[in-house]
Amino acid sequence: MSLSLVKPIVSMAPNAVQSWRWIHIVVAALLMVATLPGRTHGLGLFTEPILRTFGITRDTYGFINLWATLIGATFCFPCGWFTDRIGTRAVAVVVMLLLAATVFGLSLWTGGLIGLFIFILLTRGLGQSALSVGSLTLLGKSVSPKSGMEMAVYSCLISIGFFGAFGILRQVVKSNPEEWRTPWAGIGVGVLVVAALSVFLIRESSLVSFTNNDDEFDSSKTFSQAIKSYEFWIFALGTSFYGMISSGISLFNESILSERGFAKEIFLNATVIGIPIGLLANLTSGWLVMKFNLVKVFSSMLTLLTVTLAFYPFLHLEWEVYLYTCLLAASGGGITVCFFTVWKQLYGVKELGRIQGAAQFLTVLGSAAGPSLFAYSKSQFATYVPMFLICIISSMLLVIASWVVSFRMVDQGIKR
């Protein structure tokens, strides 16, 4: 019998299982924060000193990062496969140990570009891709099917965790902007700390997926069934599309707003405003997905995103920038919560790791493509407007498709 079909036995009392799920939610958020060295914003803190250390141009470094991200995205698949067969804790801890070793290795590397590419590839693959799958799978196997508020809390914890980590790193970078090896190694130490906590705090026996008093496990969909469904592609492509927009706008937002005639101060204000709005959107969306059809909530958030994108060419006043920022943060918060929530509701837990691995793979591809597409629009047309127009049309098509799918899901178990 395949290991994926073996149903483990519960060793914890039901009350203990329910109580421990909140610890798993916190640990899952820590796992996602531990992906920081594999993310663009984490690497971006040290871009300038890395360029000087290795004597490379921005174009070369951008090329290295692009291909490292694209190839690294494939790490999602084996991570999901091993998680379904070996267990969430074992895979998450091993991935973090390998990620920490990679971070330490890069901090000591003094060789050429091939080695630099390999280290960044492993950092991207183990961090942004594999560990993200581990975090999402731990979350999905720990919470109840109607888990909107739990997903919202998870999203908020991630935002707070990244905000705190970046705050500390910014201070470190400011104190010694030319030094990157020591703080980069310090990130590796942080990953090891999360790995050590995971050994003690992740309990396979308390995961909801290991319950033996109902037929949830046996009624779960397979990976093959999931990727053949319309719903999988609506949620995966919709979230990947948002990731593409978010990564492109985040990287070039100062330039994007400058094109509309706004100063750097307004850009900085908008960045700060978006954080609490995103957290509020996470909590609100968590409540919404508990009360309403999940696909309709997702469709509504995509609709809000479309309206927000259409607003960009008409930005002229400062308050309009802040409104645009708030709407973008609100739609993003809602899309994210829906993405975290949907997989277990639709497909169960038997092959949840593989299913979420495939979905995460697509989101990584979207995030990798975003900056390049926005940069291409600016370089070829001297404006970001053509890219926004393409995004508006694409978003409208996704909205139509998502509403069509929502009307098909009367008997899918998520309509209240």
C-alpha positions in Angstrom: 0.0 0.0 0.0 1.3 3.5 -0.8 2.4 5.5 2.1 0.1 8.3 1.0 -2.9 6.0 1.7 -1.8 5.1 5.2 -4.0 6.7 7.8 -2.1 7.4 11.0 -3.6 6.8 14.4 -4.5 9.6 16.9 -2.6 9.5 20.1 -4.0 12.7 21.6 -7.4 13.4 23.1 -9.8 15.4 21.0 -9.6 18.4 23.3 -5.8 18.4 23.2 -5.9 18.3 19.4 -8.2 21.3 19.3 -6.1 23.2 21.7 -2.8 22.4 20.0 -4.0 23.7 16.6 -3.4 27.3 17.8 0.2 26.4 18.6 0.5 25.0 15.1 -1.0 28.2 13.6 1.7 30.2 15.4 4.5 27.8 14.3 3.2 27.8 10.7 3.4 31.6 10.7 7.0 31.3 12.1 7.8 28.9 9.2 6.6 31.5 6.7 8.6 34.3 8.3 11.6 31.9 8.2 11.3 32.0 4.4 12.7 35.6 4.5 16.2 34.9 3.1 14.6 33.3 0.1 12.3 36.2 -0.7 13.1 39.3 -2.9 12.6 41.7 0.0 15.0 39.7 2.2 17.7 39.5 -0.5 17.0 43.1 -1.5 18.2 44.5 1.9 21.7 43.4 0.9 21.7 43.9 -2.9 24.2 46.9 -3.0 27.0 45.3 -0.8 26.6 42.0 -2.6 27.0 43.7 -6.0 30.2 45.4 -4.7 31.5 42.2 -3.1 31.2 40.1 -6.3 31.8 42.9 -8.7 28.7 42.3 -10.8 26.2 44.6 -12.5 22.5 44.9 -11.7 21.5 43.3 -14.9 23.6 40.2 -14.1 22.3 40.0 -10.6 18.7 40.4 -11.8 19.3 37.6 -14.4 20.7 35.4 -11.6 17.7 36.1 -9.3 15.2 35.5 -12.1 16.4 32.1 -13.0 17.1 31.1 -9.4 13.5 32.0 -8.6 12.1 30.1 -11.6 14.1 27.0 -11.1 13.7 27.2 -7.3 9.9 27.2 -7.8 10.1 23.5 -8.7 11.2 22.7 -5.1 7.5 23.1 -4.3 6.6 19.7 -5.8 9.0 17.4 -3.9 8.4 19.2 -0.7 4.6 18.6 -1.0 5.2 15.0 -2.0 7.5 14.2 0.9 5.2 16.1 3.4 2.2 13.8 2.5 4.3 10.7 3.0 6.9 11.4 5.7 5.1 14.0 7.8 5.0 17.8 8.2 7.5 18.1 11.0 10.2 16.0 9.5 10.1 17.8 6.1 9.8 21.3 7.6 12.8 20.8 10.0 15.0 19.2 7.3 14.2 22.1 4.8 15.1 24.7 7.5 18.3 23.0 8.3 19.3 22.9 4.6 18.1 26.6 4.3 20.2 27.7 7.3 23.3 25.8 5.8 22.7 27.6 2.5 22.5 31.0 4.2 25.7 30.3 6.1 27.4 29.1 3.0 26.5 32.2 1.0 27.8 34.4 3.9 31.2 32.7 3.6 31.4 32.4 -0.2 34.2 34.3 -1.9 34.3 32.5 -5.2 32.7 33.2 -8.6 29.3 33.7 -10.1 28.4 30.0 -10.5 28.7 29.5 -6.8 26.7 32.6 -6.2 24.0 31.4 -8.5 23.8 28.0 -6.8 23.5 29.6 -3.3 20.8 32.0 -4.4 19.0 29.1 -6.2 19.0 27.0 -3.1 17.9 29.9 -1.0 15.0 30.6 -3.3 14.1 27.0 -3.7 14.3 26.0 0.0 13.0 29.3 1.4 10.5 30.9 -0.9 9.2 27.7 -2.3 9.7 24.5 -0.2 9.4 26.1 3.3 6.3 28.0 2.2 4.7 24.7 1.2 5.6 23.3 4.6 4.0 26.3 6.4 0.8 26.1 4.3 0.5 22.3 4.8 1.0 22.5 8.5 -1.7 25.2 8.7 -4.1 23.3 6.4 -3.7 20.0 8.4 -4.1 21.8 11.7 -7.3 23.8 11.3 -11.0 22.9 10.9 -12.6 23.0 7.4 -14.5 26.2 8.2 -11.3 28.0 9.2 -11.6 31.5 8.0 -10.7 33.3 11.2 -7.8 30.9 11.9 -6.4 31.7 8.4 -6.9 35.4 9.1 -4.9 35.1 12.4 -2.2 33.2 10.5 -2.0 36.0 7.9 -1.8 38.7 10.6 0.9 36.8 12.4 2.9 36.5 9.2 2.6 40.3 8.5 3.6 41.1 12.1 6.5 38.7 11.9 7.9 40.1 8.6 7.3 43.6 9.8 9.4 42.9 13.0 12.1 41.1 11.1 12.5 43.8 8.5 12.5 46.4 11.3 15.4 44.7 13.0 17.3 44.2 9.8 16.8 47.8 8.7 18.5 49.0 11.8 21.4 46.5 11.3 21.8 47.7 7.7 21.7 51.3 8.7 24.4 50.9 11.3 26.8 49.3 8.9 25.5 49.5 5.3 28.7 48.0 3.7 28.6 44.8 5.8 26.3 42.0 4.7 28.0 38.8 5.6 27.4 39.0 9.4 23.7 40.0 9.3 23.1 37.4 6.6 24.6 34.7 8.7 22.4 36.1 11.6 19.3 35.3 9.5 20.6 31.8 9.2 20.7 31.6 13.0 17.1 32.8 13.1 16.1 30.0 10.8 17.8 27.4 13.0 15.9 28.8 16.1 12.6 28.2 14.2 13.7 24.7 13.3 14.5 23.9 16.9 11.1 25.2 18.0 9.4 23.2 15.3 10.9 19.9 16.6 9.2 20.4 19.9 6.0 22.2 18.9 4.8 20.4 15.7 2.9 17.3 16.7 1.8 15.0 13.9 -0.6 13.3 16.3 -2.6 16.5 16.8 -3.0 17.3 13.1 -6.7 17.4 12.0 -5.7 15.3 9.0 -4.8 12.4 11.3 -8.3 12.1 12.8 -9.7 8.5 12.8 -13.2 9.2 14.0 -14.7 10.5 10.8 -14.2 9.9 7.0 -12.5 13.2 6.2 -9.3 11.4 5.3 -10.9 8.8 3.1 -13.1 11.3 1.3 -10.3 13.6 0.3 -9.5 14.3 -3.3 -6.3 13.2 -4.9 -3.7 15.5 -6.5 -4.8 14.4 -10.0 -8.4 15.2 -9.2 -7.5 18.6 -7.8 -5.6 19.8 -10.8 -8.3 18.7 -13.1 -10.9 20.9 -11.3 -11.8 24.4 -12.4 -11.7 25.6 -8.8 -8.0 24.8 -8.4 -7.0 26.9 -11.4 -9.3 29.8 -10.4 -7.7 30.1 -7.0 -4.2 29.3 -8.0 -4.1 31.6 -11.1 -6.1 34.4 -9.3 -3.6 34.4 -6.4 -0.6 34.1 -8.7 -1.9 37.0 -10.7 -2.2 39.1 -7.5 1.3 38.0 -6.6 2.6 39.2 -10.0 1.0 42.6 -9.5 2.0 42.9 -5.9 5.7 42.1 -6.5 5.9 44.4 -9.5 4.2 47.3 -7.7 6.1 46.8 -4.5 9.5 46.8 -6.2 8.8 49.9 -8.4 6.1 51.7 -6.3 8.2 54.8 -5.8 8.8 55.1 -9.5 5.1 54.2 -10.2 3.9 57.0 -8.0 6.6 59.4 -9.3 5.2 58.9 -12.8 1.9 60.3 -11.5 3.7 63.3 -10.1 4.0 62.3 -6.4 7.0 62.9 -4.2 8.9 60.3 -2.2 7.3 61.4 1.0 3.9 60.4 -0.3 5.3 57.0 -1.4 6.7 56.4 2.1 3.4 57.5 3.7 1.5 55.1 1.4 3.8 52.2 2.4 3.1 52.7 6.1 -0.7 53.1 5.5 -0.9 49.8 3.7 0.3 47.7 6.6 -2.6 48.2 9.1 -5.2 48.1 6.2 -3.8 44.7 5.1 -4.0 43.4 8.7 -7.6 44.6 9.0 -8.5 43.1 5.6 -7.1 39.7 6.8 -9.4 39.7 9.8 -12.4 40.9 7.9 -11.9 38.3 5.2 -11.5 35.6 7.8 -15.0 36.5 9.0 -16.4 36.7 5.5 -15.2 33.2 4.4 -16.9 31.8 7.5 -20.3 33.4 6.6 -20.4 33.3 2.8 -19.4 31.2 -0.2 -15.6 31.1 -0.4 -15.5 31.5 -4.2 -17.8 34.5 -4.1 -15.6 36.1 -1.5 -12.6 35.4 -3.7 -14.5 36.8 -6.7 -15.4 39.9 -4.8 -11.7 40.5 -3.8 -10.6 40.1 -7.5 -13.3 42.6 -8.4 -12.0 45.0 -5.9 -8.5 44.5 -7.3 -9.7 45.2 -10.8 -11.4 48.5 -9.7 -8.2 49.5 -7.9 -6.0 48.9 -10.9 -8.4 50.9 -13.1 -8.0 53.7 -10.6 -4.2 54.1 -11.2 -4.2 56.2 -14.5 -6.5 58.8 -12.8 -4.4 59.4 -9.7 -3.9 63.2 -9.3 -4.4 64.1 -5.6 -2.6 62.9 -2.5 -5.7 61.4 -0.9 -6.4 59.4 -4.0 -3.0 57.7 -3.6 -3.8 56.7 -0.1 -7.3 55.4 -1.2 -5.6 53.5 -4.0 -3.1 52.0 -1.5 -5.9 51.0 1.0 -7.9 49.3 -1.7 -4.9 47.4 -3.0 -4.0 46.3 0.5 -7.6 45.3 1.2 -8.0 43.2 -1.9 -4.6 41.6 -1.4 -5.5 40.7 2.2 -8.7 39.1 1.1 -7.2 37.1 -1.7 -4.4 35.8 0.6 -6.9 34.6 3.2 -9.0 32.8 0.6 -5.9 31.2 -0.9 -4.9 29.9 2.5 -8.4 28.6 3.3 -9.6 26.9 0.1 -7.4 23.9 -0.4 -8.5 21.9 2.6 -12.1 22.9 2.1 -12.2 21.7 -1.5 -9.8 18.8 -1.5 -9.4 17.4 2.0 -6.1 16.4 3.6 -4.9 13.1 2.0 -2.6 14.8 -0.6 -2.8 18.4 0.7 0.9 18.9 0.5 1.1 18.1 -3.2 -1.9 20.2 -4.0 -0.6 23.2 -2.1 2.8 22.6 -3.5 1.4 23.0 -7.1 -0.5 26.1 -6.1 2.5 27.6 -4.4 4.6 26.9 -7.5 2.3 29.0 -9.6 2.4 31.9 -7.1 6.2 31.9 -7.1 6.2 32.1 -10.9 3.8 35.0 -10.7 5.9 36.8 -8.2 9.0 36.3 -10.3 7.4 37.6 -13.4 5.9 40.8 -11.9 9.0 43.0 -11.6 10.2 42.0 -15.1 6.9 42.9 -16.7 6.5 46.2 -15.0 10.1 47.1 -15.8 9.6 46.1 -19.5 6.5 48.4 -19.7 8.5 51.3 -18.3 11.5 50.8 -20.6 9.6 50.2 -23.8 6.8 52.7 -23.4 8.3 55.1 -20.9 5.2 54.6 -18.7 3.6 51.9 -16.5 0.1 52.6 -17.9 0.3 49.8 -20.6 1.1 47.2 -17.9 -1.8 48.4 -15.8 -4.1 48.2 -18.8 -3.1 44.6 -19.5 -3.6 43.8 -15.8 -7.0 45.4 -15.8 -8.2 43.2 -18.7 -6.6 40.1 -17.3 -8.2 40.8 -13.9 -11.6 41.3 -15.5 -11.3 37.9 -17.2 -10.4 36.2 -13.9 -13.4 37.9 -12.2 -15.8 36.5 -14.9 -14.3 33.0 -14.6 -14.4 33.1 -10.8 -18.1 34.1 -10.8 -19.0 31.4 -13.3 -17.2 28.8 -11.1 -19.0 30.1 -8.0 -22.4 29.2 -9.5 -21.2 25.7 -10.1 -20.3 25.0 -6.5 -23.7 24.4 -5.0 -22.7 20.9 -3.8 -19.0 21.4 -3.1 -19.4 21.6 0.7 -18.4 25.2 1.1 -21.7 27.0 0.4 -23.3 28.0 3.7 
